[in-house]
Amino acid sequence: MKDITVSSNLKALQGVGPSQGLGTSKIGGESDGPSFADTLSQSLDKVNSMQKQADVAIQDFVAGDTRNIHETMIAVGKADLAFRLTMQVRNKIVEAYQEVMRTQV
């Protein structure tokens, strides 16, 4: 279910054209490097894969396929930290968007 939400949100971001304010052209004409949407997409994919790895580690531990609780807890800790960081980045993006919307022209 998380995959559907993330991918649909990214598709919505990519569908916004230059006339709506989020064009793909860079400021100053620079075109080297990935776009913000691409970087965000890659980061979300990495967080999603960490979450999946943690789920697999938990399932393996519960099923008895592995007895190494340390690796399981490390995978869960990495996924938790990555998710928390993603939430903080999201909060900063929303805060910046709200600040721009409050700016008078």
N, C-alpha and C positions, 0 to 999 in steps of 0.2 A: 504494500500500500504506500510506503514511503517513496518507492521508485516512481510510482505514478504521479505523485504530487511534485516531486523534484523535477521530473522530466517535463511535466505539463507547464510548470512555472518557467523553466528555461525556454521552452518553445514559445511561451507567451512573450518572454523578453526578446527573443530573436525575431518575433513577428512585428515588433514595434519599429516603424520606419523612421527615416530622418525627419519627416514632416511632423512626427509626434515627439521629437526631442531626443531620441536615443539612436542617432545615426551611427553607422560603422566607421565614418571618417574620423580620423584622429585630430586633435588640436595641433595646429602648427604644421599640418601636412605630413607628420611622421607616420610611417606605416609599418615599421619593424616591430615585431613582438606580437603576442596574442592579444586579443581584445579582452576587456574586462569580463564580458559574458563568457568567453572561452575559459578564462582563468577561474571564474566562479564555478563553472560547470565541472572542470577538472577537479577542483577542490571538493565539491560535493560528491563526485564519484569516488574519490579517495576515502572520504568519511563513510560513505555508504559501504564500500568494500571492507573497511575496518569493522563496521557494525556486523556485517555478514560473517567475517572471520571470528568475531567474538561469539556470535550465535553458534557457529559450528564448533568452536572450542567448548562451549557450555554443553552442547548436545553430546559431544564425544565424552566429556567427563561424566555426565549423568548416565550415559549408556554403558560406561565402564570400558570404553575403547582406549582411554588413557587414564593414568593415575596421577599425572603431573598437574597438581592444582596450581603450581606457580605459573606455568605457561598460560593456563586458563585465566588466572587473575590478571596477568600482564596484558593479555589480549583484551579483556574487559576494561582494564584501566586505560589502555590506549584508545579504545573506542569511546569511552566516556570523556576523556580529555579532548579528543578531536570533536566530539559533538558539542561540548561546552564552548570550545573555541569558535566553532561555527555559529553557535547561537549568539556569542558576543559580537562577531563580525556582522551578523544579521541585524542585531540591535543598533550597531553603529551606522549601518547603511540606512536603516529606517530613520534614525535620528538625523542623519545628514539630509535625507530626502525631506523630512518635515521642516528642517531649517531652511532649505531652499524654497519650499512652498510658502514659508512665512515671509520670505524676502519680498519687499515691495519693489516694483519695477518703476 
